[in-house]
Amino acid sequence: MINRLRGLGVAVITPFLESGEIDFSNLEKLVENLIQNGVDYLVALGTTSEIPTLSEKEKDEVVEHIVRVAQRRVPVIRGVGGPNTQQVVQQLQEKDFTGVDAILSVAPFYSRPSQEGLYHHYYTLSQNSPLPIILYNVPARTGCNIEADTTIRIAADCSNIIAIKEASGNMNQIMRVIAHKPDNFVVISGDDAITVPLIAVGAIGVISVVANAFPKEVSRMVHAALDENYAVARSEHAALLDITQACFKEGNPSGVKAFMSMQGKITNRLRLPQVPVSHELYEYMEQLLNI
């Protein structure tokens, strides 16, 4: 499975109708568009999917639609995580993972566990997961950071924990993981803006937000960097930089959904507490697309 995580993964957005219901028709079109434009794998029910606003039934339906459209052409990763270890274990034991290749499990949020607590949380998940697990470290959202030595310890002790999506933005921490991790464990960028430098020091790709709207461009950047063609990778990175920064200026997925609505891919609709970007930012984003 590790080799199939090399390249561009996309944290797939959840499109909504004006009624507020999930727009499954455009979700299916989005998945097909991503596959046709060079995406290497898909991540369902990540942060970008607005997962806290989805019911359990909706979560299962989103995964079912993504799996059905993907048709095994690319791997599908499902997000399963939360602050209650036993509840996550129950989901791992009871969910139908047909067509799913691995689990992405975010660090427990709100409770702010110690490093020892984080270790035992993931060790427990590893003992109960029917699929390989990818750690997800995003301290700006969870309130706790999986430190480098904790990641390395988990990787060494849990053979079915195979990767980490690192979105801490802490280059020293991420480089320490890359330098000291076991050979059967890989690091994936969780931050579009620093994907190229992370690949340069040993990451194997990115789970991207921006690629929902710009899959072809992000794919070119990622694969050029992986091929050590840094002239092309830097050029693509520079071309995407303002777009990437605009995507996150007023929150995710508000930014990328604005770009996608301009492209005619979805309705610019989110579920509260997320709201569309401001009029000022929307106009600036239109300028970036030369609309």
C-alpha positions in Angstrom: 0.0 0.0 0.0 2.8 2.4 0.7 3.9 2.6 -2.9 0.3 3.6 -3.9 0.5 6.7 -1.6 3.3 8.1 -3.7 2.2 11.3 -5.6 -0.9 13.3 -5.4 -3.8 12.5 -3.1 -6.8 14.8 -2.9 -8.9 15.6 0.2 -12.2 15.5 -1.6 -14.7 18.3 -0.9 -18.4 17.6 -0.2 -20.5 19.6 -2.7 -24.0 20.8 -1.5 -27.2 21.8 -3.2 -28.9 25.1 -2.5 -31.2 23.1 -0.3 -28.3 22.1 1.9 -28.4 18.4 0.9 -25.3 16.7 -0.6 -24.9 17.1 -4.3 -24.0 13.6 -5.2 -24.2 14.2 -9.0 -21.5 16.8 -8.8 -19.5 14.7 -6.3 -19.4 11.9 -8.9 -18.4 14.4 -11.7 -15.7 15.8 -9.4 -14.2 12.3 -8.6 -14.1 11.5 -12.3 -12.5 14.8 -13.1 -9.8 14.3 -10.5 -9.0 10.8 -11.8 -8.8 12.0 -15.4 -6.4 14.8 -14.4 -3.7 12.8 -12.8 -4.7 12.3 -9.2 -3.0 9.2 -7.7 -5.5 8.6 -4.9 -8.6 10.0 -3.2 -9.2 10.8 0.5 -12.9 10.7 1.6 -14.0 12.3 4.8 -11.0 14.4 5.6 -11.1 17.9 7.1 -11.9 19.4 3.7 -15.1 17.3 3.4 -16.7 19.3 6.2 -16.9 16.0 8.1 -18.2 17.5 11.4 -21.4 18.6 9.6 -22.1 15.2 8.0 -24.4 12.6 9.6 -23.1 9.0 9.8 -25.5 8.1 7.0 -24.2 10.9 4.8 -20.6 9.9 5.6 -21.2 6.3 4.4 -23.0 7.6 1.3 -20.2 9.9 0.4 -17.7 7.0 0.6 -20.0 4.7 -1.4 -20.3 7.2 -4.2 -16.5 7.9 -4.3 -15.7 4.2 -4.3 -18.3 3.5 -7.0 -16.9 6.1 -9.4 -13.3 5.3 -8.7 -13.8 1.7 -9.7 -10.4 0.7 -8.3 -8.6 2.9 -10.8 -7.0 4.8 -7.8 -6.9 3.9 -4.1 -9.6 5.4 -1.8 -8.7 6.4 1.8 -11.4 6.9 4.3 -11.2 9.3 7.3 -12.0 7.6 10.6 -11.0 9.5 13.7 -12.1 11.5 16.8 -11.4 12.3 20.4 -12.9 9.1 21.8 -10.6 6.2 21.3 -13.2 3.5 22.0 -15.7 5.2 19.6 -13.1 5.2 16.8 -12.4 1.5 17.5 -16.1 0.7 17.3 -16.2 2.5 13.9 -13.2 0.5 12.7 -14.9 -2.7 13.7 -18.3 -2.0 12.4 -18.0 0.2 9.2 -18.2 -1.4 5.8 -14.8 -0.7 4.2 -15.5 -2.4 0.8 -13.5 -0.6 -1.8 -11.5 1.3 0.7 -7.7 0.8 0.8 -6.6 2.6 4.0 -7.7 4.7 7.0 -6.7 8.3 7.6 -7.1 9.0 11.4 -6.7 12.5 12.8 -5.2 13.0 16.2 -7.7 13.2 19.0 -9.0 16.8 19.1 -10.2 18.9 22.0 -9.0 16.7 24.8 -5.3 17.6 24.1 -3.8 14.3 25.2 -0.2 13.9 26.2 2.4 12.3 23.9 1.9 9.1 25.9 -1.8 9.4 25.4 -1.4 9.9 21.6 0.9 6.8 21.5 -1.6 4.6 23.2 -4.6 6.0 21.2 -2.9 5.0 17.9 -1.5 1.7 19.3 -5.1 0.8 20.2 -6.4 1.7 16.8 -3.6 -0.3 15.1 -4.8 -3.4 17.1 -8.3 -3.0 15.8 -8.1 -1.7 12.3 -8.9 -4.0 9.3 -6.8 -1.7 7.1 -3.5 0.2 7.1 -3.6 3.5 9.0 -2.3 6.9 8.0 -1.7 9.3 11.0 -3.0 12.8 10.5 -1.2 15.5 12.4 -2.9 18.9 12.1 -2.4 20.7 15.5 -3.9 24.0 14.3 -7.3 22.1 14.2 -6.9 19.4 16.9 -5.1 21.4 19.6 -2.4 18.8 20.0 0.8 18.0 18.1 2.1 14.5 17.4 5.7 15.2 18.1 8.4 13.7 15.9 9.6 11.1 18.5 6.0 10.0 19.1 5.4 9.5 15.4 8.7 7.5 15.1 7.7 5.4 18.1 4.3 4.7 16.7 5.7 3.8 13.3 8.2 1.4 14.9 5.7 -0.4 17.2 2.7 -0.5 14.8 3.4 -2.3 11.6 0.0 -1.4 10.1 0.5 2.3 10.7 2.2 3.1 7.4 2.3 6.9 7.0 1.7 10.3 8.4 -0.1 13.2 6.8 1.9 16.0 8.3 0.2 19.4 8.5 2.0 20.9 11.4 4.0 23.3 9.2 7.0 22.6 11.5 9.8 21.8 9.0 12.3 20.7 11.7 9.7 18.3 13.2 8.8 16.8 9.8 12.4 16.5 8.7 13.2 14.6 12.0 10.5 12.1 11.2 11.8 11.7 7.7 15.3 11.2 8.9 14.5 8.7 11.7 11.4 6.8 10.6 11.4 3.1 9.8 11.8 2.1 6.1 8.2 0.8 6.0 6.7 4.2 7.0 6.3 7.3 4.8 5.7 11.0 5.2 3.0 12.9 3.2 2.7 16.6 3.1 -0.6 17.9 4.5 0.1 21.5 3.5 -0.1 22.5 -0.2 2.2 25.5 0.2 5.2 23.5 1.4 4.8 20.4 -0.7 7.8 20.9 -3.0 10.3 21.6 -0.1 9.0 18.6 1.8 9.4 16.3 -1.2 12.9 17.6 -1.6 13.8 16.3 1.8 12.0 13.0 1.5 8.2 13.2 1.6 6.5 11.1 -1.0 3.8 13.5 -2.0 0.8 15.5 -0.7 -2.8 15.1 0.3 -4.0 18.3 -1.3 -6.9 20.7 -0.9 -6.0 22.9 -3.9 -6.1 20.0 -6.3 -9.9 19.8 -6.0 -9.9 22.9 -8.2 -6.6 22.5 -10.0 -5.8 18.8 -10.2 -3.7 18.9 -13.4 -1.5 21.7 -12.2 -0.9 20.3 -8.8 -0.2 16.9 -10.3 2.4 18.3 -12.6 4.1 20.1 -9.7 4.1 17.0 -7.4 5.3 14.5 -10.1 8.0 16.9 -11.3 9.3 17.2 -7.7 9.2 13.4 -7.2 11.2 13.1 -10.5 13.7 15.6 -9.1 12.9 18.0 -12.0 13.0 20.9 -9.7 13.0 23.6 -12.4 9.5 22.5 -13.4 8.4 21.9 -9.8 9.5 25.4 -8.8 7.7 26.9 -11.8 4.5 25.1 -11.0 4.8 26.0 -7.3 5.2 29.7 -8.1 2.3 29.6 -10.5 0.0 28.1 -7.8 1.3 30.1 -4.8 -1.2 33.0 -4.9 -4.0 30.6 -5.5 -2.9 28.3 -2.7 -2.7 31.2 -0.3 -6.1 32.5 -1.3 -7.6 29.1 -0.7 -6.8 29.2 3.0 -7.1 33.0 3.7 -10.6 32.7 5.1 -10.7 29.0 5.9 -10.9 25.6 4.3 -12.9 24.5 2.3 -14.4 28.0 1.8 -11.5 29.1 -0.4 -11.3 26.1 -2.7 -15.1 25.9 -3.0 -15.1 29.5 -4.2 -12.6 28.6 -6.9 -14.6 25.6 -7.9 -17.8 27.6 -8.1 -16.1 30.0 -10.5 -15.1 27.0 -12.6 -18.7 25.9 -12.7 -18.0 22.6 -10.9 -20.2 23.2 -7.8 -22.5 25.6 -6.1 -20.7 27.8 -3.6 -22.5 26.3 -0.7 -21.1 25.2 2.7 -22.7 24.1 6.0 -22.5 26.2 9.1 -20.4 27.1 10.9 -18.4 27.4 7.6 -19.5 30.2 5.3 -18.5 31.3 1.8 -15.5 33.7 1.4 -16.1 37.4 1.6 -17.0 39.5 -1.4 -13.6 41.1 -1.4 -11.7 37.8 -1.4 -14.0 36.4 -4.0 -13.2 39.3 -6.4 -9.5 38.8 -5.8 -9.8 35.1 -6.5 -11.7 36.0 -9.8 -8.7 38.2 -10.7 -6.3 35.2 -10.1 -8.4 33.2 -12.6 -8.6 36.2 -15.0 -12.4 36.0 -14.9 
